[in-house]
Amino acid sequence: MAHSLKEVLSKETIAERIKELGKEISATYGQEPLICVCVLKGAYLFFADITRALSSDPEIDFVRLASYGSGTSRTGNMNFSKDLEVSIADKHVLIVEDIVDTGHSVEFLKHVFGKRNPLSIKICSLIDKRERREVDLEVDFPGFVVDSGFLVGYGMDYAEKYRYLSAVYELENV
């Protein structure tokens, strides 16, 4: 079955919101020591744009998570397939995600990073999809709050397709 794509957020709308988020994040941290952590693979485009929108000079690093379990269950064990390479001790940490949905992966990251003595941990996500949230978690810097739909583009994928798109689309006929 072929998929159809319905544009939800244009590249211009995304670019404007990123400028606003960059100002908000910059005002929050000032010149404090900040490390921005990109959650791979989905956040890579948003991460590049949001870090360029900051007026500070943050360190950057990347993590990639793997979930081990039944494949359909979110109760499996989460682990890093790529962990941080720099210390976050005595630095503010900004976790940058493409989408926060159930909240399990961000909750895992906050738990693990919290044991590494950061000054603070905050979350920035292009999409804050609260309807499916399963953990008590707030996104500190949400790009857009979206109620429903299977979203692709701007880093988000379906079966490793559509990440390259410059806008966000709802994938229909999934």
N, C-alpha and C positions, 0 to 999 in steps of 0.2 A: 504494500500500500504506500503510495506517495504521500509525503508530508506537505502540508501547506503552511506558510509562514505569514503571520499577521503582526505587523510592526506594533510594538508596545511603547518603546522609547527610541526616538530618533537619535542619530549620532550628535546632532546639534543640542538636543535636550540633555543628553549625557554630558557633553562637554561643558555646558553651562553649569550643571549641578556640580561637576568636579571642581570648577573654579570656586564655587561657594564652599564646598567641603574643604578645599585646600586652605582657604582663609580661616575657616572655623577651626580646623586642626592646628594650623600655625598659631592662632591666637591662644589655643589651649596650652600648647607646649612652649611657646616662645623659643628661647635658645637652650632649653633644658636638654639633657642627653636623651635622644630618641632613637629607637630602632624600629623600623617598619618591617613587618614580617609578611611576606606574600605566601598565601596558601595555594600551592600548585595543584592542578594545572589551571583551574578555572579563573583565578584572579589575575593572571599575568598581564592582560591588557589594562584592566582597571588599575592595577598596582603601578604600572609604568606611568600612567596618566596622573594618578593621585600624588605620587611622589614628586613628579615634576611641578605640580601645583602648589607645593609647600614652599614657604619662604625660608625655612630652616634647611639645615644640611644633615639629614638623618643618615644613620647607617641603614643598610638594607641587608636582608637575608631571606631565605626561602625554606619552607617546610613542605613536605608532601606526606599525606596520611594514607594509611591502608587499614581497612577494616577486615578482621578475620572472624568469620562466623559462617552462618548458613548461606550468606549471600543475599537473602531477602530480609533478614532480620537485622535490626539496628542494635541488637543486644550483644553482638559480637565484640570481641576485643579490638580496640583501636590501637594502632602503633604507627611509628614514623617509618616511612620508606625513605625519607630524607629528613634529617634533623637539622637544627640550627648549627652553624659553624662558628658563630661568635657568641661571646658571653652577653647575657642580658642583665647581669647583676648591676644594680645601681643605675639602671637606665629605665626610661619609660618605654613600654612596648605597645605598639599599635599593630594589632592583627588585622590584615587586609584580606577580605574574602570577596568572592564574587556574589554569593548568595548565602544568607543564613536562613535555613528552613526549619528543620526540627531542632537545631541548636546543639546536637550531640558533638559534632566535631569541634566547634568553638569551645564548648564546655570542657572537652578533653584538653585542648590547647591551654586554656586558662588554668586548669588544674596543674598540668605539667609545668608550665612556665612559672606559675606561682611559687613553686618549690625552688626556683632558681634565683630568688631574691631581686626581682625587678622593683623599681620604684612604683610602677603602676602598670596595669594591663587594661587596654581599651580595645574596642572592636570598631572597625570601619568596614561596611559592606555596601556594595553597589545596590544589592536588592535585600530588603528586609521583608521576608515572607512569613508573617506572624501566624497565619491561619493554621499552619501545621506544626507550630512550636510545641515541643514535648518537654522542654526544660525551662526553668525560670531564668531567662536570659534576655538582657536588653542590648541592642546594638547602639553604641555610643554615638557613632557617626553614620547614620543610614543615608544612602543615596536616594533610594526610592522605596516606599512601602508599597508592596504589590500583594493583592489579596489572593489571587489564584492564577492557575495556568502553568503549563510546562514551558519554561523560558529557555531560549537558546540565543547564542550570539554574544559578542563582546566578551568572549572567554568561556561562556557556558555552552555545554555541548549536549548532544544526544548521540550516544554510541560513537563518541569522538568526532562527530560531524558538527558543523556550524560555528565552531569557536571563533573563526576568523572574521565573522560578520561584524561590521562597525556599529550596528544598532542592536537593540534587544527585541526579540520576536517571541510571540507565543507559537509554539509548535502545535499545530492542529493535526488530528488523525493519528495520534500516538497509539 
